[in-house]
Amino acid sequence: MNAETSGTLPAKTLRAKATEAYASQSQKTHEEERILAHLPMVRHIVNKIAGHLSRNVDFDDLISAGTVGLVKAARAFDPGRHAEFSTYAYIRIQGAVIDELRGRSFVPVDASRAIRKVREAHQMFLSVNGRTPDDEELAAQAGMTPAKLYKTLEDARRQHFLSIHGLSDNEPSLDNLLPADEDDSPEPQAERHELLERLTRAIQELPDRDRTLILLYYDRDLTMKEIAETLEVTESRVSQMHASALFRLSMKLRSAL
């Protein structure tokens, strides 16, 4: 009677099973460590996304969705395929939060009319004066109070954010304009390179304040709160400045098309 049939596994088989169990347990330990280490990233991403939305968004729901995205990222992460877990997790968390937002509406139905009015006012001021208006001049040209202008610009930012992520049909999704990185065909890559060059030029032409804010938010990946602390202004003021900067940038890009 051999070891298998007698109920006693041979030493080689026992070692193999022990190694398998250890590897499984080690994998779970790595997953838990990654999840714990990157939990602050969930809140950071939700803070950034919530800054584009209306104040009545359910923050806890987005945190829960982002945490689920992090857990799934930790389980699916393959060091052989993905360069860094932080980058992989960021994409998965953001995607989970965006999925949570699908089907919700955050832009008032009359916002598009007001946004169009501000765009027309911007173009009118530019054609008459040969330069872009500052916020006060734009408000006057549009026949709005500064407070109404900033609310409209924040609605425009919200609408743009939703369209970029396919959550709104009001404007084309940015996915239609920027081909995926993994597409190796020369024509899409050339188009992407041209768009990035146009974006770089447009950012360089922004006023110093707007350029600084754009770089802090998108290059340094700071939240509105962190930018407010850096610039020593209120978070609501940073939101206004950010919306204004994005509007000016979008108008520059529109004129370049």
BELSUL-V650097 format. One record per pair of residues at least 4 apart in sequence whose ideal C-beta (glycine too) atoms are under 6 Angstrom apart, sorted by the first residue. I is the first residue (numbers start at 1). J is the second residue. D is the distance in Angstrom with one decimal. If there is no record, write none. Layout:
# BELSUL-V650097
i=I j=J d=D
i=I j=J d=D
This chain:
# BELSUL-V650097
i=1 j=5 d=5.5
i=1 j=6 d=5.0
i=3 j=8 d=4.8
i=3 j=10 d=4.7
i=9 j=13 d=4.5
i=9 j=14 d=5.1
i=22 j=26 d=6.0
i=31 j=74 d=4.3
i=34 j=74 d=4.5
i=34 j=85 d=5.6
i=35 j=70 d=5.9
i=35 j=74 d=5.0
i=38 j=70 d=5.8
i=38 j=89 d=5.2
i=42 j=66 d=4.0
i=42 j=67 d=5.4
i=42 j=70 d=5.7
i=42 j=93 d=5.7
i=45 j=66 d=5.9
i=45 j=93 d=5.2
i=45 j=94 d=5.5
i=46 j=50 d=5.8
i=46 j=62 d=4.6
i=46 j=63 d=5.5
i=46 j=66 d=5.5
i=47 j=223 d=4.5
i=48 j=223 d=5.6
i=49 j=97 d=5.6
i=50 j=57 d=5.6
i=51 j=224 d=4.7
i=52 j=158 d=5.5
i=52 j=161 d=3.9
i=53 j=57 d=4.6
i=53 j=106 d=4.8
i=54 j=106 d=4.7
i=62 j=97 d=5.2
i=62 j=100 d=5.9
i=65 j=96 d=4.9
i=65 j=97 d=5.3
i=65 j=100 d=3.7
i=66 j=93 d=4.7
i=66 j=96 d=5.7
i=66 j=97 d=4.9
i=68 j=96 d=5.8
i=69 j=92 d=4.8
i=69 j=93 d=4.3
i=69 j=96 d=2.7
i=70 j=89 d=5.8
i=70 j=93 d=5.4
i=72 j=76 d=6.0
i=73 j=88 d=5.9
i=73 j=89 d=4.4
i=73 j=92 d=3.8
i=77 j=82 d=6.0
i=77 j=85 d=5.4
i=77 j=88 d=5.8
i=78 j=82 d=6.0
i=82 j=88 d=4.4
i=85 j=89 d=5.6
i=89 j=93 d=5.9
i=98 j=165 d=4.9
i=101 j=167 d=5.9
i=102 j=167 d=5.9
i=106 j=158 d=5.6
i=107 j=111 d=4.9
i=107 j=155 d=5.8
i=107 j=158 d=5.3
i=107 j=159 d=5.0
i=111 j=115 d=6.0
i=111 j=155 d=4.0
i=114 j=152 d=4.5
i=115 j=156 d=4.6
i=117 j=142 d=5.7
i=118 j=142 d=5.1
i=118 j=152 d=5.4
i=121 j=141 d=4.1
i=121 j=142 d=3.8
i=122 j=251 d=5.5
i=125 j=129 d=5.7
i=125 j=133 d=4.3
i=125 j=141 d=4.7
i=126 j=132 d=5.9
i=133 j=137 d=3.6
i=133 j=138 d=4.3
i=135 j=244 d=5.6
i=139 j=144 d=5.0
i=139 j=146 d=4.9
i=139 j=149 d=4.1
i=144 j=148 d=4.1
i=144 j=149 d=4.8
i=150 j=240 d=4.4
i=153 j=243 d=4.0
i=153 j=244 d=5.5
i=153 j=247 d=4.9
i=154 j=243 d=4.5
i=156 j=247 d=5.8
i=157 j=243 d=4.5
i=157 j=246 d=5.3
i=159 j=170 d=5.6
i=162 j=167 d=4.0
i=162 j=168 d=3.7
i=163 j=168 d=4.7
i=163 j=170 d=5.9
i=163 j=171 d=4.1
i=163 j=173 d=5.8
i=164 j=174 d=4.4
i=166 j=173 d=5.1
i=172 j=176 d=5.0
i=174 j=178 d=5.7
i=178 j=192 d=5.9
i=179 j=183 d=4.9
i=179 j=188 d=3.6
i=179 j=192 d=5.2
i=183 j=188 d=4.7
i=186 j=190 d=5.9
i=198 j=256 d=5.3
i=202 j=249 d=5.6
i=202 j=252 d=4.1
i=202 j=253 d=5.4
i=203 j=211 d=6.0
i=203 j=214 d=5.9
i=206 j=210 d=4.1
i=206 j=211 d=4.4
i=210 j=245 d=3.7
i=210 j=248 d=5.9
i=213 j=241 d=5.5
i=213 j=242 d=5.8
i=213 j=245 d=5.1
i=214 j=218 d=5.9
i=214 j=245 d=5.5
i=215 j=219 d=4.5
i=216 j=220 d=5.0
i=216 j=222 d=4.9
i=216 j=227 d=5.0
i=222 j=226 d=4.0
i=222 j=227 d=5.0
i=224 j=235 d=5.3
i=224 j=238 d=4.9
i=224 j=239 d=5.7
i=225 j=235 d=5.3
i=227 j=231 d=6.0
i=227 j=238 d=4.9
i=228 j=233 d=5.7
i=228 j=235 d=4.4
i=228 j=238 d=4.6
i=233 j=237 d=4.4
i=238 j=242 d=6.0
